[in-house]
Amino acid sequence: MLYDVRTYTVYPGTLKKQLALYGEFGFPVQSRHLGQPHAYMVTETGPVNSYVHIWAYDSAADREEKRKSLQADPEWQAYLKKSAEAGHLVNQENKLMTPAPFWTPPAR
C-alpha cells in the first residue's frame, strides 16, 4: 500500500472558496480516476489555512497509472486552470508514505 499525503496551504480568508471550487470542479473528476480518498481534512490547529488529503494506492505503478489518467482528463485540466486563476494556493507539500510494519490499513 502506498499513501500520497498532500498538504495545501491557502491565503488567509480563501480556504472556504478553494474547497468550494475543488468540491464543484475537482473532486468529481479526481475521485473518478483515483477512487475515494482515504481522508480529506481541514486543519483546526497548527498551520491553519491548510487542508490535507490522503489517497491510497496499491503500488507506485498503480499511482502512476491513475495519476496519468487524471492528468489526461480535460475536466481535470479545466479545474487546474480555474484553481490557478483563483490564486488561492500558497504552497503544496506531497509525501509518499508506506504503512509501518505493525499497522494493517483498513480495507478499501
TILOTI-546297 format. One line per 3 residues: for each residue x, y, z of N, C-alpha, C, CB. Coordinates in Angstrom, 1 decimal, decimal comma, padded with zeros to 4 digits. Glycine has a CB too. Example, Ala and Ser with C-alpha at 12.3 -4.5 7.8 and 13.67 -1.06 7.14 Angstrom:
% residues 2
013,2 -005,7 007,8 012,3 -004,5 007,8 013,2 -003,3 007,8 011,3 -004,5 009,0 ~ 012,8 -002,2 007,1 013,7 -001,1 007,1 012,9 000,0 007,9 014,1 -000,6 005,7
***
This chain:
% residues 108
000,9 -001,2 000,0 000,0 000,0 000,0 000,9 001,2 000,0 -001,0 000,0 001,2 ~ 000,5 002,2 -000,8 001,3 003,5 -000,9 000,3 004,6 -000,6 002,0 003,6 -002,3 ~ 000,6 005,5 000,3 -000,2 006,7 000,6 000,4 007,9 000,0 -000,5 006,8 002,1
-000,4 008,7 -000,7 000,0 010,0 -001,1 -000,7 011,1 -000,2 -000,4 010,3 -002,7 ~ 000,1 011,6 000,7 -000,3 012,6 001,7 000,0 014,0 001,1 000,3 012,3 003,1 ~ -001,1 014,8 000,9 -000,9 016,1 000,3 -001,4 017,2 001,2 -001,6 016,2 -001,1
-000,6 018,2 001,5 -001,0 019,3 002,3 -000,9 020,6 001,5 -000,1 019,4 003,6 ~ -002,0 021,3 001,4 -002,1 022,5 000,7 -002,3 023,7 001,7 -003,3 022,5 -000,4 ~ -001,6 024,8 001,4 -001,8 026,0 002,2 -002,4 027,1 001,3 -000,5 026,4 002,9
-003,4 027,8 001,8 -004,0 028,8 001,0 -003,9 030,2 001,8 -005,5 028,5 000,8 ~ -004,1 031,2 001,0 -004,1 032,6 001,7 -005,2 032,7 002,7 -004,2 033,7 000,6 ~ -004,9 033,4 003,8 -006,0 033,6 004,8 -007,3 034,2 004,1 -005,5 034,6 005,9
-008,4 033,6 004,6 -009,7 034,0 004,1 -010,1 033,3 002,8 -009,7 035,5 003,9 ~ -009,3 032,4 002,3 -009,7 031,8 001,0 -009,9 030,3 001,1 -008,6 032,0 000,0 ~ -009,8 029,7 002,3 -010,0 028,3 002,4 -011,3 027,8 002,0 -009,7 027,9 003,9
-012,4 028,4 002,4 -013,7 028,0 002,0 -013,9 028,2 000,5 -014,8 028,8 002,8 ~ -013,4 029,2 -000,1 -013,5 029,4 -001,5 -012,8 028,3 -002,3 -012,9 030,8 -001,9 ~ -011,6 028,0 -001,8 -010,8 026,9 -002,5 -011,5 025,6 -002,4 -009,4 026,8 -001,9
-012,0 025,3 -001,2 -012,7 024,0 -001,0 -014,0 023,9 -001,9 -013,0 023,7 000,4 ~ -014,7 025,0 -002,0 -015,9 025,1 -002,8 -015,5 024,9 -004,3 -016,6 026,4 -002,6 ~ -014,5 025,5 -004,7 -014,0 025,3 -006,1 -013,6 023,9 -006,4 -012,8 026,3 -006,4
-012,9 023,3 -005,5 -012,4 021,9 -005,6 -013,7 021,0 -005,6 -011,4 021,6 -004,6 ~ -014,5 021,2 -004,6 -015,7 020,4 -004,4 -016,6 020,4 -005,7 -016,5 020,9 -003,3 ~ -016,7 021,5 -006,4 -017,6 021,5 -007,6 -016,9 021,0 -008,8 -018,0 023,0 -007,8
-015,6 021,4 -009,0 -014,9 021,1 -010,3 -013,8 020,0 -010,2 -014,4 022,3 -010,8 ~ -013,2 019,9 -009,0 -012,0 019,0 -008,9 -012,4 017,6 -008,4 -011,0 019,6 -008,0 ~ -013,1 017,6 -007,3 -013,4 016,3 -006,6 -014,1 015,3 -007,5 -014,2 016,5 -005,4
-015,1 015,7 -008,2 -015,8 014,7 -009,1 -014,9 014,0 -010,1 -017,0 015,3 -009,8 ~ -014,1 014,7 -010,7 -013,2 014,1 -011,7 -012,0 013,4 -011,1 -012,7 015,2 -012,7 ~ -011,5 013,9 -010,0 -010,4 013,3 -009,3 -010,8 012,0 -008,7 -009,8 014,2 -008,3
-011,9 011,9 -008,1 -012,4 010,7 -007,5 -012,8 009,6 -008,5 -013,5 010,9 -006,5 ~ -013,2 010,1 -009,7 -013,5 009,2 -010,8 -012,3 008,4 -011,2 -014,1 010,0 -012,0 ~ -011,1 009,1 -011,2 -009,8 008,4 -011,6 -009,1 007,8 -010,5 -008,9 009,5 -012,3
-009,1 008,4 -009,3 -008,3 007,9 -008,2 -009,1 007,0 -007,2 -007,7 009,0 -007,5 ~ -010,4 007,1 -007,2 -011,3 006,4 -006,2 -011,5 007,4 -005,1 -010,6 005,1 -005,7 ~ -012,1 007,0 -004,0 -012,3 007,9 -002,9 -011,1 008,1 -002,1 -013,5 007,3 -002,0
-010,8 009,3 -001,6 -009,6 009,4 -000,8 -009,7 008,7 000,6 -009,4 010,9 -000,5 ~ -008,6 008,4 001,1 -008,5 007,7 002,4 -009,0 008,8 003,5 -007,1 007,2 002,8 ~ -008,7 010,0 003,2 -009,1 011,1 004,1 -009,0 012,4 003,4 -008,2 011,2 005,4
-009,9 013,4 003,8 -009,8 014,7 003,3 -010,2 015,6 004,5 -010,9 014,9 002,0 ~ -009,2 016,4 005,0 -009,4 017,1 006,2 -008,9 018,5 006,2 -008,6 016,4 007,3 ~ -009,6 019,4 007,0 -009,2 020,8 007,1 -008,5 020,9 008,5 -010,5 021,7 007,1
-007,4 021,7 008,5 -006,7 021,9 009,7 -007,4 022,8 010,7 -005,3 022,6 009,4 ~ -007,5 022,3 011,9 -008,2 023,0 013,0 -007,2 023,8 013,9 -009,0 022,1 013,9 ~ -006,0 023,2 014,1 -005,0 023,9 014,9 -003,6 023,7 014,2 -004,9 023,2 016,3
-002,6 024,4 014,6 -001,3 024,4 014,0 -001,3 025,3 012,8 -001,0 022,9 013,5 ~ -000,7 024,9 011,7 -000,7 025,7 010,5 -002,1 025,8 009,9 000,3 025,2 009,4 ~ -002,9 026,8 010,3 -004,2 027,0 009,8 -004,1 027,5 008,3 -005,0 028,0 010,6
-005,3 027,6 007,7 -005,4 028,0 006,3 -004,8 026,8 005,4 -004,6 029,3 006,0 ~ -005,0 025,6 005,9 -004,5 024,5 005,1 -005,5 023,3 005,2 -003,1 024,1 005,6 ~ -005,3 022,4 004,3 -006,1 021,2 004,2 -005,2 020,0 003,8 -007,3 021,3 003,3
-005,6 018,8 004,2 -004,8 017,6 003,8 -005,7 016,6 003,2 -004,1 017,1 005,1 ~ -005,2 016,0 002,2 -005,9 014,8 001,7 -005,0 013,7 001,5 -006,7 015,1 000,4 ~ -005,5 012,5 001,7 -004,7 011,3 001,6 -005,3 010,3 000,6 -004,5 010,6 003,0
-004,5 009,9 -000,4 -005,0 008,9 -001,4 -004,2 007,6 -001,2 -004,9 009,5 -002,8 ~ -004,9 006,5 -001,3 -004,3 005,2 -001,1 -004,2 004,5 -002,5 -005,1 004,3 -000,1 ~ -003,0 003,9 -002,7 -002,8 003,2 -004,0 -002,2 001,8 -003,6 -001,8 004,0 -004,9
-002,4 000,9 -004,5 -001,9 -000,5 -004,3 -000,4 -000,5 -004,4 -002,5 -001,5 -005,3 ~ 000,2 000,4 -005,3 001,6 000,4 -005,5 002,0 001,7 -006,2 002,0 -000,9 -006,4 ~ 003,3 001,9 -006,4 003,7 003,1 -007,1 003,2 003,0 -008,6 005,3 003,1 -007,1
003,2 001,8 -009,2 002,7 001,6 -010,5 001,2 002,0 -010,6 002,9 000,2 -011,0 ~ 000,4 001,6 -009,6 -001,0 001,9 -009,6 -001,2 003,4 -009,5 -001,7 001,2 -008,4 ~ -000,4 004,1 -008,6 -000,5 005,5 -008,5 -000,1 006,2 -009,8 000,5 006,0 -007,4
001,0 005,8 -010,5 001,4 006,4 -011,7 000,3 006,2 -012,8 002,7 005,7 -012,2 ~ -000,3 005,1 -012,9 -001,3 004,8 -013,9 -002,5 005,7 -013,7 -001,7 003,4 -013,9 ~ -003,0 005,8 -012,4 -004,2 006,6 -012,1 -003,9 008,1 -012,3 -004,6 006,3 -010,7
-002,7 008,6 -011,8 -002,4 010,0 -012,0 -002,2 010,4 -013,4 -001,1 010,3 -011,2 ~ -001,7 009,5 -014,2 -001,5 009,7 -015,7 -002,9 009,9 -016,3 -000,7 008,6 -016,4 ~ -003,8 009,0 -016,0 -005,2 009,1 -016,5 -005,9 010,4 -016,1 -006,0 007,9 -016,0
-005,7 010,8 -014,8 -006,2 012,0 -014,3 -005,7 013,2 -015,1 -006,0 012,2 -012,8 ~ -004,4 013,3 -015,2 -003,8 014,4 -015,9 -004,2 014,5 -017,4 -002,3 014,3 -015,9 ~ -004,6 013,4 -018,0 -005,1 013,4 -019,4 -006,5 013,9 -019,5 -004,9 012,1 -020,0
-007,3 013,9 -018,4 -008,7 014,3 -018,5 -008,9 015,8 -018,7 -009,4 013,8 -017,2 ~ -009,6 016,2 -019,7 -009,8 017,6 -019,9 -010,6 018,3 -018,8 -010,6 017,8 -021,2 ~ -011,4 017,6 -018,1 -012,1 018,2 -016,9 -011,2 018,5 -015,8 -013,2 017,2 -016,4
-010,1 017,7 -015,6 -009,1 017,9 -014,6 -008,3 019,1 -015,0 -008,2 016,7 -014,4 ~ -008,0 019,2 -016,3 -007,2 020,4 -016,8 -008,0 021,6 -016,6 -006,8 020,2 -018,2 ~ -009,3 021,6 -016,8 -010,1 022,8 -016,6 -010,2 023,2 -015,2 -011,6 022,5 -017,2
-010,2 022,2 -014,3 -010,2 022,5 -012,9 -008,9 023,2 -012,5 -010,4 021,2 -012,0 ~ -007,8 022,6 -012,9 -006,5 023,2 -012,6 -006,4 024,6 -013,1 -005,3 022,4 -013,2 ~ -006,9 024,9 -014,2 -006,9 026,3 -014,8 -007,8 027,2 -013,9 -007,5 026,3 -016,2
-008,9 026,8 -013,5 -009,8 027,5 -012,6 -009,1 027,8 -011,2 -011,2 026,8 -012,3 ~ -008,5 026,8 -010,7 -007,8 026,9 -009,4 -006,6 027,9 -009,6 -007,2 025,5 -009,0 ~ -005,8 027,8 -010,6 -004,7 028,8 -010,8 -005,2 030,2 -011,0 -003,9 028,4 -012,1
-006,3 030,4 -011,7 -006,9 031,7 -011,9 -007,4 032,3 -010,6 -008,0 031,7 -012,9 ~ -008,0 031,4 -009,7 -008,5 031,9 -008,4 -007,3 032,4 -007,6 -009,2 030,7 -007,7 ~ -006,2 031,8 -007,7 -005,0 032,2 -007,0 -005,0 032,1 -005,4 -004,8 033,7 -007,3
-005,7 031,1 -004,9 -005,8 030,9 -003,5 -004,6 030,1 -002,9 -007,1 030,1 -003,2 ~ -004,0 029,3 -003,7 -002,9 028,4 -003,2 -001,6 029,1 -003,0 -002,7 027,3 -004,1 ~ -001,0 028,9 -001,8 000,3 029,4 -001,4 001,4 028,3 -001,6 000,3 030,0 000,0
001,0 027,1 -001,1 002,0 026,1 -001,0 001,4 024,7 -001,1 002,9 026,2 000,3 ~ 002,2 023,7 -001,7 001,7 022,3 -001,7 002,9 021,5 -001,3 001,2 022,0 -003,2 ~ 002,6 020,5 -000,4 003,6 019,5 000,0 003,0 018,1 -000,2 004,0 019,8 001,5
003,8 017,3 -000,9 003,4 015,9 -001,1 004,4 015,0 -000,4 003,3 015,6 -002,6 ~ 003,8 013,9 000,2 004,7 012,9 000,8 004,1 011,6 000,4 004,7 013,0 002,4 ~ 004,9 010,7 -000,1 004,6 009,3 -000,4 005,0 008,5 000,7 005,2 008,8 -001,8
004,0 007,8 001,3 004,3 007,0 002,6 003,8 005,6 002,5 003,7 007,8 003,8 ~ 004,5 004,7 003,2 004,0 003,3 003,3 003,7 003,0 004,8 005,1 002,4 002,8 ~ 002,8 002,0 005,0 002,4 001,7 006,4 003,6 001,2 007,2 001,3 000,7 006,4
003,6 001,5 008,5 004,5 000,9 009,4 004,3 -000,6 009,4 004,4 001,5 010,8 ~ 005,3 -001,4 009,7 005,1 -002,9 009,6 004,1 -003,5 010,6 006,5 -003,6 009,9 ~ 003,8 -002,8 011,7 002,8 -003,4 012,6 001,4 -002,9 012,4 003,2 -003,0 014,0
001,1 -002,0 011,4 -000,2 -001,5 011,2 -000,8 -002,1 009,9 -000,1 000,1 011,0 ~ -002,1 -002,5 010,0 -002,8 -003,0 008,9 -003,8 -002,0 008,5 -003,5 -004,4 009,3 ~ -003,6 -001,5 007,2 -004,6 -000,4 006,7 -006,0 -001,0 006,7 -004,2 000,1 005,3
-007,0 -000,2 006,9 -008,4 -000,6 006,8 -008,7 -001,0 005,4 -009,4 000,5 007,2 ~ -009,6 -001,9 005,2 -010,0 -002,3 003,8 -010,6 -001,2 003,1 -011,0 -003,5 003,9 ~ -010,2 -001,1 001,8 -010,8 000,0 000,9 -012,0 -000,5 000,2 -009,7 000,4 -000,1
***
